[in-house]
Amino acid sequence: MNDMPRPPRPGEELDLPRLESYLKEAIPGLQGRLEVLQFPSGHSNLTYLLRVGGTEMVLRRPPRGRKPKSGHDMRREWVILSALHGSFPVPRPLAYCDDPAVLGAPFYVMERIRGLILRRDLPPDLALSPAEMRGLCERLIDTHRRLHGLGYRSLGLGELGHPEGYVRRQVQGWARRYRDARTPNVPDFEEIIAWLEANMPPERGAALIHNDYRFDNVVFDPADFHVVGVLDWEMATIGDPLMDLGASLAYWVEADDPPEMQAIRLGPTDAPGALTRREVVQRYIGGTDLTTADLRFYFVYGLFRLAGIAQQIYYRYYHGQSRDERFRHFDKAVAGLERAAKMAIDGWGL
């Protein structure tokens, strides 16, 4: 039920003497030898479990190899966690370091939150009834909507992003990033890019958005399944909340979705009782004048954006900048997302 850490992957080890020295200077009260394990999941920033005596912490740092110019901003995550802690369920930030002499890249350290993190399939020892699974989904969506309702200016995050023109910038930005990271064995996505550029909706407000909100970035209390932590804020910004919802919908794979979608499923969204994408949308937009049809653009955008993320990761593997074998077949995931985006344009999915 817990996200179990393992010894660091080859090439992703940390310099323990330098890190231990830094931690004991930056965080008062640490005593004992430093032990480091790596959380094996996640596809972007590298995440480690640190143990010093009886204290457990989590460290996040950027991956090695080519990285998006605006991605993997450790200070950004640190600022967001510092602003949200006490107002929204996030880990308590402990230290931020931008001195490359310590680990060769900026990193931050936060408290470890223990709880239930759900990945592709429910753990064998977790028996959820359809009603319990439905309730879990509802808590996930309600927490997402709660995030979008926060007063980001009162939290001191008004300078985090530029919401005016956010939709257009995202479409154009992901088109550029995808083209820059494209390898010869993946589709060009030009048909989807053209459709998105021709069908952009008006701006629908601004909020603090997570930009990678899904089951495996949320920690649940295993006793009553309330949300105790939201993780991985590396892509958070101020922007249109429906773009954030569309990004999450791309991860929401249903039990009867086609094979190309089943292959990219990252959470138990196909479990008996899980909400459908349509039900996710209806719960999120409840009490507003929006309709499910209004979310078509955002769903297509979410699928394209997810393809862009996967392709940026695959680019590192393709060019030998990462030896993580999980990335070997990301080219097939990218191709599957192109097919799904074309189907979504024609009405599938919602």
Secondary structure as UniProt FT lines:
FT   TURN            10..11
FT   HELIX           16..26
FT   TURN            28..29
FT   STRAND          34..38
FT   STRAND          46..52
FT   TURN            53..54
FT   STRAND          55..61
FT   TURN            69..70
FT   HELIX           74..84
FT   TURN            86..87
FT   STRAND          93..97
FT   HELIX           100..103
FT   STRAND          107..111
FT   TURN            124..125
FT   HELIX           130..148
FT   TURN            152..156
FT   TURN            158..159
FT   TURN            164..165
FT   HELIX           166..181
FT   TURN            184..185
FT   HELIX           190..198
FT   STRAND          207..209
FT   HELIX           215..217
FT   STRAND          218..220
FT   TURN            222..224
FT   STRAND          227..230
FT   TURN            234..235
FT   STRAND          237..239
FT   HELIX           241..249
FT   TURN            250..251
FT   TURN            255..256
FT   HELIX           259..262
FT   TURN            263..264
FT   TURN            269..270
FT   TURN            272..273
FT   HELIX           277..285
FT   TURN            286..287
FT   HELIX           292..295
FT   HELIX           296..318
FT   TURN            319..320
FT   HELIX           325..327
FT   TURN            328..329
FT   HELIX           330..345
FT   TURN            346..347
//
